[in-house]
Amino acid sequence: MMSLSSASSPTKKERRFWIHPLLQARERDGEFHCLVQELKLYNGRFRTYIRMSMGQFETLLGLLAPHLRKQTTNYQDPVDPEQRLAVCLRFLSTGDSFTTIASSFRLGVSTVAGIVKDTCDVIWAQLKETHMPVPNEELWKSTAKKFQERWNFPNCIGALDGKHVIIQAPANSGSQYYNYKGTFSVVLFVLVDASYRFLAVDVGEFGRNSDGGIFANSRLGQALQGGNLNVPAPCPLPSAPKLGQVPFVIVADEAFPMKTFLLRPYPGRRLPEDRRVFNYRLSRARRIVENAFGILSQCWRVYQRRLQVSPDTADSIIKATCILTNYLRGADGTQSADVDDGSDAVDGSGLGAIRSLRGNRASAEALRVRDTFRQYFTSPAGQVPWQYDHVHRGLP
């Protein structure tokens, strides 16, 4: 008679291999040891494969290698820093699954998952001080000068927008990450300068929070509201001292609430000419952030698909891609040849627009600031010759 204990106890599955034969052939057949080494002979193809030039890759590796190196054990040699960086960048640049990347590089799936998470964290930690430092007064003034020179918008210290980054439904998360579009997401807020560089990044808010308070509750929103970002004191607009002291502002679309530091367009369709001029000038400066999202999505194709990772890993991936985009653009915002400058990919990617963030009613001071810019843009001191052609275009 068979005992109940022996019948009900599950049999432990024996492990067939300590290291699978396919993985043992890594140095002979793995993508890093074969294809990647060949691509190093052809800089253009290497750039297409890994989204940066050989020089940029080697410089980045020099910065990260001490933090990517793992300790050797008695069982197996660790994956070296160069291969870890190549695996991470290949994942970010293609959006392929961990399984696909693991098969190509002859690595374990869990190994690839760990490499991507760890490398993204190291990229963010090691690059943020030099490529996304905490803004100071000098940086804000330099940004405002570039907005005036390039986009004819004075006293502007950045363009703000937020996007939903689509992720797979996290286990046991309920509706926390479920957004109004019927997908699961984390929310990314970015502040962009006049050269498409990210000045500040805030990621991690639950997708379900999209219908109110999301910006006010974000770290970026709280820092701006609390005046903790070293923004310069108000000053007159160029050649218009009669308009008085005007605060430095951030431009945004109608999704955001009006603040003294945050300008949004006038609502409505049939607007007077001066308000349409203001909306055009605001839109011209604000589209920088839309283009920045397009650059991000085109360069790092991981955004072209739903992120099949945990929310914590998604946060690491998003921050790493933003800081890498700054790294590729250089300190002066010069565009690297592998980065597409445009926003065509935003709507068709894993980035989705946020809904209107209706907060408290705009204060009288916030409305006054907007009206001051409106007056300036229609005055001889602030108007540009082509603005009326744009606002009258399409009118009967």
Residue pairs with C-beta under 8 A, 6 or more apart in sequence:
18 75
19 76
20 108
22 106
23 106
23 107
23 108
25 106
26 32
26 33
26 105
26 106
26 107
27 33
29 106
30 104
30 105
30 106
30 107
31 90
31 104
31 105
31 106
32 82
32 83
32 86
32 87
32 105
35 49
36 49
36 86
39 45
39 46
39 49
39 50
40 46
40 54
43 53
43 54
46 53
46 54
46 57
47 53
47 54
47 337
47 338
48 338
49 90
49 93
50 57
50 86
50 89
50 90
50 93
51 89
51 92
51 93
51 299
51 300
51 328
51 338
52 60
52 89
52 328
52 336
52 338
53 336
53 337
53 338
56 327
56 328
56 336
57 85
57 89
60 85
60 327
61 81
61 82
61 85
63 126
63 127
64 81
64 85
64 119
64 122
64 123
64 126
65 81
65 82
67 122
67 125
67 126
68 81
68 84
68 85
68 118
68 119
68 122
69 78
69 80
69 81
70 78
70 79
71 78
72 78
79 87
79 107
79 111
79 115
83 105
84 115
84 118
84 119
85 119
87 101
87 105
87 107
87 112
87 115
87 116
87 119
88 115
88 116
88 119
88 120
88 123
88 320
90 96
90 101
90 104
90 105
91 98
91 101
91 112
91 116
91 302
92 120
92 300
92 301
92 302
92 317
92 320
92 321
92 324
93 299
93 300
93 301
93 302
94 301
94 302
95 300
95 301
95 302
95 303
95 304
95 305
97 308
98 109
98 112
98 113
98 116
98 308
99 109
101 107
101 112
102 108
102 109
102 111
102 112
105 112
107 115
113 309
113 313
116 309
116 313
116 317
117 312
117 313
117 316
119 320
120 313
120 316
120 317
120 319
120 320
121 316
121 320
123 320
123 323
123 324
124 316
124 319
124 320
124 323
127 323
127 324
127 326
127 327
128 323
131 323
131 326
131 327
132 198
132 199
132 200
132 201
132 322
132 323
132 326
133 139
134 229
134 230
135 143
135 157
135 199
135 200
135 229
135 230
136 230
137 230
137 231
137 232
139 199
140 157
140 229
140 230
140 231
140 232
140 248
141 232
143 156
143 157
143 158
143 193
143 194
143 199
144 154
144 155
144 156
144 157
144 232
144 248
146 193
146 194
146 195
147 153
147 154
147 156
147 157
147 193
147 194
147 285
148 154
148 156
148 238
149 194
150 194
150 195
151 194
151 284
151 285
151 288
152 281
152 284
152 285
152 384
153 251
153 281
153 282
153 284
153 285
154 237
154 238
154 376
154 382
155 235
155 237
155 246
155 247
155 248
155 249
156 194
156 248
156 249
156 250
156 251
156 285
157 231
157 248
157 249
157 250
158 191
158 192
158 193
158 199
158 200
158 250
158 251
159 191
159 192
159 250
159 251
159 252
159 285
159 286
159 287
159 288
159 289
159 292
160 189
160 190
160 191
160 192
160 250
160 251
160 252
160 256
160 262
160 289
161 189
161 190
161 192
161 252
161 253
161 255
161 286
161 289
161 290
161 293
161 354
162 187
162 188
162 189
162 190
162 214
162 215
162 255
162 354
163 187
163 188
163 293
163 346
163 351
163 352
163 353
163 354
164 179
164 181
164 183
164 185
164 186
164 187
164 188
164 207
164 210
164 351
164 352
164 353
164 354
165 185
165 186
165 187
165 188
165 203
165 303
165 307
165 314
165 318
165 350
165 351
166 183
166 184
166 185
166 306
166 307
166 350
166 351
166 352
167 177
167 184
167 185
167 186
167 306
167 307
167 308
167 309
167 311
167 314
168 184
168 306
168 307
168 308
168 309
169 177
169 178
169 184
170 176
170 177
170 184
170 310
170 311
173 184
173 311
175 208
176 206
176 207
176 208
177 184
177 185
177 186
177 206
177 207
177 208
177 311
178 184
178 207
178 208
179 185
179 207
179 208
179 210
179 352
180 210
180 211
180 355
181 352
183 207
183 306
183 352
184 207
185 207
185 352
186 203
186 204
186 205
186 206
186 207
186 311
186 314
186 315
186 318
187 203
187 204
187 205
187 206
187 207
187 209
187 210
187 214
187 218
187 354
188 201
188 202
188 203
188 318
188 351
189 201
189 202
189 203
189 205
189 215
189 218
189 220
189 221
190 198
190 200
190 201
190 202
190 289
190 292
190 293
190 322
191 198
191 199
191 200
191 201
191 220
191 250
191 289
192 198
192 199
192 288
192 289
192 292
193 199
193 288
193 333
194 288
194 333
195 329
195 332
195 333
196 288
196 291
196 292
196 295
196 329
196 333
196 335
196 341
197 292
197 325
197 326
197 329
197 333
198 292
198 322
198 323
198 325
198 326
200 220
200 229
201 318
201 319
201 322
201 323
202 218
202 219
202 220
202 221
203 315
203 318
203 319
204 311
204 315
205 214
205 217
205 218
209 217
210 354
210 355
210 357
211 355
212 357
212 358
212 359
213 357
213 359
214 354
214 357
215 221
215 256
215 257
215 357
215 359
216 222
216 225
216 257
216 357
216 359
223 229
224 250
224 259
224 261
224 262
225 259
231 247
231 248
231 261
232 248
233 245
234 245
234 246
234 247
234 248
235 245
235 246
235 248
236 243
236 244
236 245
236 246
237 243
237 246
237 372
237 373
237 376
237 381
237 382
238 381
238 382
239 381
239 382
240 376
240 379
240 381
240 382
243 372
243 375
243 376
244 372
246 369
246 372
246 373
247 260
247 261
247 369
248 261
249 260
249 261
249 262
249 263
249 369
249 373
250 261
250 262
250 263
251 263
251 282
251 285
251 286
252 262
252 263
252 264
252 286
253 264
253 265
253 286
254 264
254 265
254 267
254 356
255 353
255 354
255 355
255 356
255 357
256 262
256 264
256 357
257 264
257 357
257 358
257 359
257 360
257 362
258 264
258 362
258 363
258 366
258 367
258 370
259 362
259 363
259 366
260 363
260 365
260 366
260 369
262 366
263 282
263 369
263 370
263 373
264 282
264 370
265 278
265 279
265 282
265 283
266 275
266 278
266 279
266 370
266 374
271 279
273 378
273 388
273 391
274 374
274 375
274 377
274 378
275 374
276 391
277 374
277 377
277 378
277 383
277 387
277 388
277 391
278 370
278 373
278 374
278 377
278 378
280 387
280 390
280 391
281 373
281 377
281 384
281 387
282 373
287 343
290 343
290 346
291 341
291 342
291 343
292 325
293 343
293 346
293 351
294 340
294 341
294 342
294 343
294 344
294 345
294 346
295 325
295 339
295 340
295 341
295 342
296 303
296 321
296 322
296 325
296 351
297 303
297 304
297 345
297 346
297 349
297 350
297 351
298 339
298 340
298 342
298 344
298 345
299 321
299 325
299 328
299 338
299 339
299 340
300 321
300 324
300 325
302 317
302 321
302 350
303 321
303 345
303 349
303 350
303 351
304 345
304 348
304 349
304 350
305 350
306 350
307 313
307 314
307 317
307 350
309 317
325 339
328 336
328 338
328 339
329 335
329 336
329 339
330 336
335 341
376 382
377 383
377 387
